[in-house]
Amino acid sequence: MLAAAGLLATACFGKFALGVTQTIEPNPILPGASVKQEVNVEADGLLGTAVKQAMTDAATKGQAQGQSGTKWQITDTSQGATVHLRMSRSVSLTEAQAAVSKTSTGGFDVGTISVRADDWLIARHYTVRVVVSPSAPTTPAGTTTGTDATSQQLAQAILAGITYDYFVSLPGIVTATNGVPSDQSRLVWHLDLTGASERVLTAESIYPDWPRLIVLLVVIVLVAGGVILRSRRSRPTVAEPPTVITPPQV
């Protein structure tokens, strides 16, 4: 029954894939970092149409109501019935750790991220923790929700057909995580929309700060060169005794 419901859901509502990416980008030389956030949607059918409408409405309402914070930029590369949407923004570390309202993303929970950055002068240690409560996309217009067993199975089949991948990109070398390595040096978690419990994603990395190392080496070379040059200039000059020429005796 569930397999048949899954086939029916795919045929009626289409396929849906959601990807959320959080990229930590350290500031060159100076302390601190920024976070690049992305929400990528690939869908078709009724689900694709509903999600596209929800995300577009969210962006329009955000601009009209003058919502605080950095606005999301939407890129639409949809072709025909296939929907390709990308929401992105770059925010400070402080703003990134504030909860993102679902109304600004079209109903998706992009998670609440917590980033701890320890500055070790020539290296930085990052600890990332993300709490995600996976949520289903907006219900397609014209569909009805029931409470009987068949309707519940159909709803579960729709959710099971949705893929939700969460990516985190950390600078440097990853030292600990409960995710798995993915492409482009990212970590990935495959989330299940049918589960009711929230997921906690964790990762740690050490970032060798090469710009700082180069600056430190240049400073060391300049200081050492200055010390050597100064010591040579301050070295006392020893006067040589005059040369006495004795005339030859006859």
Disulfide bonds with the S-S distance in Angstrom:
none
